[in-house]
Amino acid sequence: MEKPWKCENCGKGFRYPSRLEYHRRSHIGPSTGQKPWKCEDCGKGFDYPCLLETHRRSHTGDRPFICSVCGKGFAKSASLMLHQRIHTEERPFSCTYCGKRFRQSSTLTAHQRIHTGEKPFTCSICGKRFAQSSSLQAHQQIHAGKKLFNGTSCRKRLKSSADPRSHQQNDPGQRPFTCAMCGKGFTQSASLMLHQRIHTEEMPFSCTHCGKRFRSSSNLNAHQRVHTGEKPFICSECGMGFTQSANLAVHQRIHTEEKPFNCTHCGKNFRQSSTLTAHLRTHTGERPFTCSECGKGFTQSASLMLHQRIHNGEMLFSCSYCGKGFRQSSDLTAHQRVHTGEKPFICPVCGKGFTHSSGLWSHKRVHTGERQFSCIACGKRFRSASDLNVHKRVHTGERPFICSTCGKGFTRSSNLLTHQQIHKRQQSLDSIVNHIQV
């Protein structure tokens, strides 16, 4: 078919003058800034009316493209197609290094930096490099001493004059999407939709290994690594692997000794805000998580869940060397070092190695002489909380470790083990005597 309408810039032909008009803007738009289709709400300009129509949905909240599986709505058909890969489990983008597959090319690009070691995002203040821009932004909060997103004072570079409106939704003070059930506000409608599943108890994502269900696909993906043993996020300092990038970021603070979260009561610093929140309960005495079986209270929900495995006898994690079962994956990881002899945590003063990071931190106090745990009864100070707990039994008279043979109690499990050797030796002697008499 003839294309009589020719572009005077590049010579390309079109069947209709309207198509030629659209095409011309690809030449004049970038140089002149001409974008004739304007948004009435924020003034942002677009080259084509279809782009304006899609943009308007960010103001109206209209999501005409609905997922037939879970009912989630999207403003763009492309976003719906990407989302549907969660349900179909389609992962068309494959890593050439390890074969791992991804739903998006951008996720693959970020993943490949684990193999290449590439860190293209550099902090302009200290020069530290990061594999992802989000990690750089989180790091910059440390230098700023405040949350990165604080309206016009965050200095984030934006693509256009219209972007600040959507960008400012990240301001903690601007939460336009409110939950009708509890009143909690969110910066994004997607976050509100995810939150509402707490009230509806909807868990659309199911683990194919154990059947456990999750509210979000990201939580399911992280959970499945429990079954596969995959730990794709590797620490560049010690080689330790993690199932989630967030856990790696927290772990790296062990090496950098970075502790950005401060307790206002005692001045102690922490690597994670959640650890600070739990620590504050040691000052307030609050134990909001209570066991329904025995009534014992805990400062953290994770501690309660771990405790409940004592009652149900659940041992989810099994050692591949000896078959011993454990209630939590961290205990299994630490136990396996008994078989491998690995001691990844090294004292920088004397070079002594430890299987646990907690063992290293406790050991460091030998060099510093620090004794931060104090007995409220007599004032004696100790290097570790466990030493203090053992000492307290001197005052309380508690002897929780009981010999099953004679009923004698001990303050330490090690003392009980030493004592039990007496019974074993006595049993051996009795056996010899009986054998002689016979």
C-alpha positions in Angstrom: 0.0 0.0 0.0 1.2 3.5 -0.9 2.5 5.7 2.0 2.1 9.2 0.5 2.8 11.1 3.8 6.5 11.6 4.0 8.6 12.9 7.0 10.8 15.8 5.8 13.4 14.9 8.4 14.1 11.2 7.8 12.0 10.4 4.7 9.9 7.7 6.4 6.5 7.3 4.8 3.0 6.9 6.4 -0.4 6.0 5.2 -2.2 8.6 7.3 -1.3 12.2 8.2 -2.2 11.6 11.9 0.6 8.9 12.0 3.0 11.4 10.4 2.1 14.0 13.0 2.9 11.5 15.8 6.1 10.5 14.2 7.3 14.2 13.8 7.4 14.6 17.6 10.1 12.0 17.8 12.3 14.6 16.0 11.1 17.8 17.6 10.1 16.5 21.1 13.6 16.1 22.7 15.0 19.3 21.3 12.2 21.7 21.8 10.5 20.0 24.8 7.1 20.1 22.8 4.7 17.7 24.5 1.2 18.9 23.5 -0.9 16.4 25.5 -1.0 17.9 29.0 -2.2 16.3 32.2 -4.9 18.6 33.8 -3.9 17.4 37.4 -0.2 17.9 37.4 0.7 19.6 34.1 3.0 16.8 32.9 3.2 16.7 29.1 3.2 13.7 26.7 3.9 13.1 23.1 0.9 10.9 22.5 -2.7 10.8 23.9 -2.4 7.1 24.8 0.5 7.9 27.2 -1.5 10.7 28.8 -4.4 8.3 29.3 -2.2 5.8 31.0 -0.6 8.5 33.2 -4.0 9.8 34.3 -4.6 6.5 36.0 -2.0 7.4 38.6 -4.3 10.2 39.7 -7.7 8.4 39.4 -6.5 5.1 40.7 -8.2 3.4 37.7 -6.8 -0.1 37.1 -8.6 -1.5 34.1 -6.3 -4.5 33.5 -7.4 -7.2 36.0 -5.6 -10.5 36.7 -8.0 -13.4 36.2 -6.3 -15.5 38.8 -6.1 -13.3 41.9 -8.1 -10.2 40.9 -5.3 -7.7 41.2 -5.6 -4.6 39.0 -3.0 -2.8 36.9 -2.8 0.6 35.1 -0.9 -0.9 32.2 -1.4 -4.1 30.2 2.4 -4.7 30.3 2.3 -4.7 34.1 -0.5 -7.3 34.1 1.5 -9.5 31.7 4.5 -9.2 34.0 2.4 -10.0 37.0 0.8 -13.1 35.4 4.3 -14.7 35.4 3.9 -15.1 39.1 1.0 -17.5 38.6 2.3 -19.2 35.5 5.8 -19.4 37.1 7.2 -18.3 33.7 10.8 -17.1 34.0 12.1 -16.3 30.5 15.4 -14.6 31.5 18.2 -17.0 32.5 21.5 -16.3 34.2 24.4 -17.4 32.0 26.6 -18.0 35.1 24.4 -20.2 37.3 21.3 -20.9 35.3 18.9 -19.2 37.7 15.8 -17.8 35.9 14.0 -14.5 36.4 10.7 -12.9 35.4 12.2 -9.6 34.4 15.4 -8.7 32.5 16.1 -5.9 35.1 16.1 -8.5 37.9 18.5 -10.7 35.9 20.8 -7.7 35.4 20.9 -7.0 39.2 21.4 -10.7 39.9 24.4 -11.0 37.6 26.3 -8.5 39.6 26.6 -11.2 42.3 28.7 -13.1 39.9 30.6 -10.3 38.3 31.2 -8.3 41.5 30.1 -5.1 39.6 29.0 -2.3 41.9 28.1 0.6 39.6 26.5 2.9 42.2 29.0 4.9 44.2 28.5 7.0 47.3 29.7 10.6 46.6 30.6 11.1 50.3 32.7 8.0 51.3 33.2 6.3 47.9 31.6 3.0 49.0 30.1 1.1 46.0 26.9 -0.8 45.7 25.3 -3.3 43.3 21.9 -1.6 43.4 20.7 2.0 43.5 18.3 1.2 46.4 21.3 0.0 48.5 23.1 3.2 47.8 20.0 5.3 48.8 19.7 3.3 52.1 23.4 3.8 52.8 23.2 7.6 52.2 20.7 7.8 55.1 23.7 7.1 57.4 25.5 10.2 56.2 22.4 12.4 56.2 21.4 11.2 59.7 17.8 11.1 58.6 15.4 9.3 56.4 16.2 9.7 52.7 12.7 10.5 51.6 11.7 13.8 53.3 10.0 15.8 50.6 12.0 18.5 48.8 15.0 18.1 51.1 16.1 14.6 49.9 17.9 16.0 46.9 16.9 13.0 44.7 17.3 13.7 41.0 13.9 13.5 39.2 13.2 13.0 35.5 10.7 15.9 35.1 9.1 18.8 36.8 5.9 16.6 37.2 7.8 13.8 39.1 7.9 15.5 42.5 4.2 14.9 43.0 4.6 11.1 42.7 8.0 11.2 44.4 6.6 13.0 47.4 4.3 10.0 48.1 7.4 8.4 49.5 7.4 11.2 52.2 6.5 9.5 55.5 4.0 12.4 56.1 2.1 11.7 52.8 0.2 8.4 53.0 -2.9 8.9 50.7 -4.0 5.3 50.6 -5.8 4.4 53.9 -7.0 1.0 55.1 -10.7 1.0 55.8 -10.4 -1.7 58.4 -7.7 -0.2 60.7 -6.9 3.3 59.3 -3.3 2.6 58.6 -1.9 4.8 55.7 0.3 3.8 52.8 2.3 5.7 50.2 1.3 3.3 47.4 -2.0 1.6 46.5 -0.1 -1.7 46.0 1.2 -1.6 49.6 -2.4 -1.1 50.8 -3.6 -4.1 48.7 -0.9 -6.2 50.3 -1.8 -5.0 53.8 -5.5 -5.7 53.3 -4.6 -9.4 53.1 -3.8 -9.3 56.8 -7.5 -8.6 57.5 -9.0 -10.8 54.8 -6.4 -13.6 55.6 -6.0 -14.1 51.9 -2.8 -16.0 51.0 -2.8 -16.6 47.3 0.8 -17.8 46.9 1.4 -21.5 47.9 4.7 -23.4 48.4 4.9 -26.4 46.1 7.1 -28.3 48.6 5.2 -28.0 51.9 1.9 -26.3 51.0 2.6 -23.3 53.2 0.8 -20.2 51.9 2.0 -16.5 51.7 0.5 -13.1 51.1 3.1 -12.0 48.6 5.2 -13.8 45.9 8.4 -12.3 47.4 7.8 -14.0 50.7 7.1 -17.3 48.9 10.3 -17.0 46.9 12.3 -16.4 50.1 10.6 -19.3 51.9 11.3 -21.7 49.0 15.0 -21.3 49.6 14.5 -23.1 53.0 13.8 -26.2 50.9 16.3 -25.7 48.1 19.1 -24.5 50.4 19.8 -21.7 47.9 21.7 -18.7 49.3 22.3 -16.4 46.4 23.4 -13.4 48.3 27.1 -13.8 49.2 29.1 -11.6 51.6 32.2 -10.4 49.9 34.2 -10.2 53.2 33.7 -13.8 54.6 31.8 -15.7 51.9 28.7 -16.3 54.0 25.5 -16.8 52.0 22.0 -15.5 52.7 18.6 -16.3 51.3 17.6 -12.6 51.2 19.5 -9.4 50.2 18.2 -7.7 53.3 19.8 -10.3 55.6 23.1 -9.8 53.7 22.9 -6.0 54.2 22.4 -6.5 58.0 25.2 -9.1 58.1 27.7 -6.8 56.4 27.4 -4.4 59.4 29.2 -7.0 61.4 32.3 -6.3 59.3 31.8 -2.6 59.0 30.8 -2.4 62.7 28.1 -0.1 61.6 25.3 0.3 64.2 22.9 3.1 63.1 20.1 2.5 65.6 20.5 4.0 69.1 18.7 3.3 72.4 17.6 6.5 74.1 17.5 4.8 77.5 21.0 3.4 77.7 22.8 4.6 74.6 23.4 1.1 73.2 23.6 0.9 69.4 22.1 -1.8 67.1 22.5 -2.9 63.5 18.7 -3.3 63.0 15.7 -1.2 64.0 13.8 -4.4 64.9 16.6 -5.4 67.3 16.4 -1.9 68.9 12.6 -2.3 69.2 13.0 -5.7 71.0 15.8 -4.2 73.2 13.6 -1.4 74.3 11.3 -4.0 75.9 14.2 -4.9 78.3 13.7 -1.4 79.7 9.9 -1.4 79.7 9.5 -5.0 80.7 6.9 -5.5 77.9 6.5 -9.1 76.7 3.6 -8.9 74.2 4.0 -12.4 72.7 2.6 -15.0 75.0 2.7 -18.8 74.6 -0.9 -20.3 74.6 0.5 -23.6 76.0 2.5 -22.5 79.1 1.8 -18.7 79.3 5.5 -17.7 78.9 5.9 -14.2 77.5 8.4 -13.1 74.8 9.7 -9.8 73.6 9.7 -11.0 69.9 7.2 -13.0 67.9 10.1 -15.0 66.4 11.1 -16.1 69.9 7.6 -17.2 70.6 7.4 -19.2 67.3 10.7 -20.9 68.1 9.6 -21.6 71.7 6.4 -23.3 70.5 8.5 -25.9 68.7 9.4 -27.2 72.2 5.8 -28.1 72.8 5.1 -29.6 69.4 8.5 -31.3 69.0 8.9 -29.8 65.6 12.5 -30.0 64.1 12.3 -28.5 60.6 16.0 -28.5 59.8 18.1 -31.6 59.5 21.9 -32.0 59.3 23.0 -33.7 56.0 26.1 -35.1 57.8 24.6 -36.8 60.9 20.9 -36.4 60.6 20.5 -34.3 63.8 17.4 -32.1 63.7 17.1 -28.4 64.7 14.3 -26.0 65.3 15.9 -23.1 63.3 18.1 -22.9 60.2 20.7 -20.7 62.0 21.3 -23.5 64.6 21.7 -26.0 61.7 24.2 -23.7 60.0 26.2 -23.3 63.2 26.1 -27.1 63.9 27.4 -28.0 60.5 30.6 -26.1 61.3 31.3 -28.9 63.8 31.6 -31.2 60.8 33.4 -28.8 58.5 35.6 -27.2 61.1 34.8 -23.8 59.6 35.4 -20.8 61.9 34.5 -17.8 59.8 34.6 -15.2 62.6 38.2 -14.1 63.3 39.4 -11.9 66.2 41.5 -9.1 64.7 43.6 -8.9 67.9 44.7 -12.5 68.4 43.5 -14.3 65.3 41.3 -16.8 67.2 38.4 -18.1 65.1 34.8 -18.7 66.1 31.9 -20.6 64.7 29.4 -17.9 65.8 29.6 -14.1 65.5 28.3 -13.9 69.1 31.3 -15.9 70.2 33.6 -13.4 68.6 31.9 -10.4 70.2 32.0 -12.1 73.6 35.7 -12.9 73.1 36.6 -9.4 72.2 35.7 -8.3 75.7 38.7 -10.3 76.9 40.9 -7.8 75.1 38.9 -4.7 76.0 38.1 -5.7 79.6 34.5 -4.6 79.1 32.0 -6.1 81.5 28.6 -4.6 80.6 26.3 -7.0 82.4 25.8 -6.2 86.1 24.2 -8.2 88.9 21.4 -6.2 90.6 21.9 -8.1 93.8 25.6 -7.6 94.5 26.9 -5.3 91.6 29.3 -7.9 90.3 29.9 -7.4 86.5 30.3 -9.9 83.8 31.3 -10.1 80.1 28.3 -12.0 78.9 24.6 -12.2 79.7 24.9 -16.0 80.1 27.6 -15.6 82.8 25.4 -13.2 84.6 22.4 -15.6 84.5 24.6 -18.4 86.0 25.8 -16.0 88.7 22.3 -15.0 89.7 21.6 -18.6 90.8 24.0 -18.0 93.7 21.5 -15.4 95.0 18.3 -17.3 94.0 19.5 -20.7 94.9 18.1 -22.0 91.6 19.6 -25.3 90.4 17.8 -26.1 87.1 20.1 -29.0 86.0 19.0 -32.1 87.8 20.8 -35.5 87.9 18.4 -38.2 86.8 20.2 -40.8 88.9 20.4 -39.2 92.4 18.3 -36.0 92.0 21.1 -33.6 92.9 20.8 -30.1 91.3 23.4 -27.9 89.7 23.6 -24.3 88.5 25.5 -25.2 85.3 24.9 -28.0 82.8 28.7 -28.5 82.6 28.7 -29.3 86.4 25.9 -31.8 85.9 27.8 -33.5 83.1 30.9 -33.8 85.4 28.8 -35.1 88.2 27.2 -37.8 86.0 30.7 -39.2 85.3 30.7 -40.3 89.0 27.7 -42.5 88.4 29.1 -43.9 85.2 32.4 -44.9 87.0 30.4 -46.4 89.9 28.3 -48.4 87.4 31.5 -49.7 85.7 33.0 -50.7 89.1 29.7 -52.5 90.1 29.7 -54.3 86.8 33.3 -55.5 87.3 32.6 -56.6 90.9 29.5 -58.5 89.9 31.4 -60.2 87.1 34.2 -61.3 89.5 31.6 -62.6 92.0 30.0 -64.7 89.3 
